[in-house]
Amino acid sequence: MGLTLFFILCTPHFSLVSTHDYVTLTYAFDRVGSPPTLWNHFAYPWQFFYEQFEALLPALILFAFLCLGKGSLSRGKLSLNRYDQVFLILMGLGPFFVTLLLSLLQGLKLRAGWGQPLFSLGGILLFAYLQPKITAQRFYSFIALFTVLMLGAWTGYSLAFIRGKEPSSANFPGQDLALTLTQEWHKSYHQPLAYVAGSRWLAGNLAFYSADHPHVYISWNKKLSPWIQERDLQKKGAIFIWAKDEILPLDLSLRFPRLSKVIIMQLPWLRNKALAPTEIKVAYLPPAAIA
């Protein structure tokens, strides 16, 4: 029954990735490159496990607070049928352990942030099996503890990025970048920005914060951006954006001969003004009607 349920849940995803060059898998494998050593097969899964435990520890402390004291649990009052039990276990714990197994077998160094969606049903799983008894006093105490932990985490997080000595994505001036480039595009071509092409991080920031919300052509790669029709991009034009030290595709100038001269932008980091400004390269592909 468990395997049948698993395949029912996963079949739509398998169908999608099989027709899109398995992009969800190739994307992940492209970002987890590591030296092929036997030690990696054990060190990297353990590192990922510890990182997830560290991230979940405040939530586990809060939940444990609800379960302390005599008569705090009311197990048995909520009965789960066999199907619900299997579903909660598979979806609450399955993604995490499958990811660990993949790291163990392949020796992959997983990114800590990838663990965030793996526990989407973890809270429901804990409540369903332990069933803490929520009284008014326990609820208000829980809210007080939650507030203290959140304020402590917020303070530590803020100080780390205000006083940090290394650049952080949390301080990246994505909104300033998008506003500046979108305004420059409107000023030059008097029409909405339909496309942005370039590195995933920079192009994604521009598209997210721009009022025009252009389509993103990731790394000028059709496999990474199967939704892009390059002919339409050539017609409507685009902003090309990439990091200063990034190596561009060799055929880029041949594919886009109307590309403008490269401009180097300097933008100060948010919150931490002691860091040197980030430098970004930008070029404009004018709309075909204007060019």
N, C-alpha and C positions, 0 to 999 in steps of 0.2 A: 504493500500500500504506500509506504514511504517513497519508494522509487517512482511509482506511478504518479504520485502527487508532484514530486520534484520535476519530472519531465513535462507534466501539464503546465506547471508554472514557468518553466524555462523555454518551452517550445517557441513562443513568439519571439523571444530574444535570439534564439538560435536561427530562426528563419530570417530575421533582419540582418544579422551580422554576416550570414552566408552570402547575401546578395550585395553586401557593401564591403567586400574585401576584409572582413573581420576587423573593422577599424577599431572597435573597442578593445580588442586584444593587442593589435599591432601598436596602437597608441601607448598602451601601458608598457609593453615590452621595450619600446623605443626609449622609455624614460627610466628604466631600471637596470641599465647596463652596469655590470660589476665584474671584477677579475674572477675568472673561473677557478676557484679553489674549493677543496673539500670542506674547509672550515666555514665557508659562506653558507653552506646548506644547513648549518646549525646556528651560526651566529645571527644571521639575518632574520630568521623566523623568531628567535628569542628576542631580538631587538624590537621587532614589530609588536610582539606580544607585550613586552614591557612598556612600550610607548602607549599602547592602547589602555593598558591598566592604569598608567599614570594619568591619562586624559579622563578616564572614567572614575577615578578614585573619588573626586568630590561628589559625584552623583551617587556612588555606592555608599559613601558616608551618610549622605542625606537619607537614602533609602533604609540604611541600617538603623538610623535614628527612629524611623517609624516602627521598626520591629523590636525595639528594646522594651523590656519590662514584662511582667507577668500578664498573660492574657492579651498580649499585643497582636497575636496571630489568630486568624479565624479560619484556618484551613478546613476544607470540607464543605463550607457553606456555598462555595461556587464550584459546581462540578463541571468538568470538561469531558466531552466525549472523545473517543479515540482519534477521530479526524482532527479535532481542534488541538489536541495535544501534539500530534505529529506536525501539524502546520506550524504551531508556535515554536517548537524545537528546531525544525528545519529553517524557518525564516528568522528566528531570533538568534540562533547560534551558527547555523549552517554557513552563511556567507563568510563569517570570520574564520572558521576552521578550514574551509575550502581554500581561502586565501593563504592561511598559514601552510597548508599542505602544498600549495603551488610554490611557495617560497622555499619550502624544504626540499622539494623534488628538483627545482630548477636553480636553486642558489640565488634567488632574486632579492635585491635590496629594495624592500617596499618603502614607499613614502608614508610617514606617519599620518598625514592628512587624509590618506585614502581610507583610513579606518572609520571615518565619521559616519558614512552611510551603512556600514556593516551591522550596526546595532539598532536599526530602526524599530525593531519589535522587541528589543531587549527589555525595556521597561515594562511592556505589557506581559512579557514572559515572567518576570519577577513577581508582578502583582498577581498574575493568574495562579502561580504555584504557591506563593507564600501568603497571599491575601492578608496584608496587615489591617488591623482594626483601626480605623481613623476616628478618633474622638476630637471634640472641639479643642481641648487643651493640647493634644498632640499635634493637631493641625496648626495652631498658632505658634507652637514651639518650632515646628518644622519651617514655617515661614520666616521666623526670626533667624534661625540658623542659616537658611537659604540666603537671606539678605546679607548676613555677615560674610558668608563665603563669596558671594557675588561681589561685594564691595572690595574684599581683599584681592580677589582675582582681577578685578577691574583696575585697582590701584597698581598692582604688580605689573600687569600687562602694559599699562600706560607708561609707567616709569621705564620699562625695558625698551620701549620704542622711542621715548623722548631722549633718553641718555645713551642709547646704543651706539656702539662704535662702527657697526657694520650696516650696510643698507638692508632694508627689509621691504618685502612686498606690501606690508601694511602701511608703509609710509610712501608708497609710490604715488606720484601726482597724476593719476589717471584722469581725473576730472578736469584738471587744468590742461592736460594734453589734448583731450577731446574737444574742449571748448575752443582752444586756440586754433586747432587744425580745422574744425568744422567752420568756424568764422572765416578763416582764410579761404576755404573752399567756396563758401557762399560769395565772398567778396570777389573772387577770381572768375567764377563760372556761373553764378546766379541761378543755381539749381540745387536740389537736395543731393547729399552725398549718398550714393547707392552702394558703393563697395569700398572696403578697406582690405589691403593685402599685405601680408608680412608675417612676422613671427607671432606665434600664438598669443603670448602674453601682451605684447604691445598692441597688436591689431584687436585683440579681444577687449582691452581696456578702452580703446577708441570707440569701438562699436557699442559697448555697454553704456558709456557716459554721453556719447553724442546724441543730440536730440533727434537726429535723422536715423539712428540705429541701423547703420549700413550692414550688408552681408559681409561675412569675414571669409577671405580666401587665405587659409592657413598655409604659410610658407610657399605660396604659389604652387601648391601640390594638389592635384585633382583627387588623389586617393584620400588625402586628409580632409578635403572639402568637396564631397561628391555632389553637393547641392549647388555648386557654382557652375554657371554657363559662361565660359571665358569669352564667347562672342558678345554676350550681353554686357560683360564687364568692359570690353574694348569700346563698346558703343556708349555706355554711360560714364565711363571714366572711373578713377579710383585714386585713393591715397595709398601710397606704398610706404611702409614704415618698418624699420628694423633697428637692432642694436648696433652701436658704433663698431664693435669688433665682430659682428656676424658676417659670415661668408655667404654671399648670395648665389643662387643657381647660375651656372655658367651661361645658360641660354636666355637669361632674363631680358637682356637688351635686344635680342633677336625677336623674342615673343612680343615685346612691348617697345617698338622703336620710337613711339611718341613720348616716351617718358622724359620728364623734365630734369633739369640739373638737380643734383642731390644737395639738400640743405641739412646742416647739423643744428639741431635744437638743444638748448641747455635748459633744464627745468630743475628748480630746487626741490629737495625732498620735503615732504610734509612733516610737521612737528619737530623733526631733528634738523635744525638749520646748520649744524656744525659739519655735516657731511658735504662733500663736493657735489655740485649739481650733476644729475644724470644726463648723459649725452645720447641723443637719438637721431638717427638718420631718416630723412623724409624726402620723398619725391612724388610728384603729381603726374598722373596719367589723365590728360584733359579729355573731356567727352569728345566723341568723334565729330559731332556737328560743329564744335567750336574749333577743334584742331584743324 
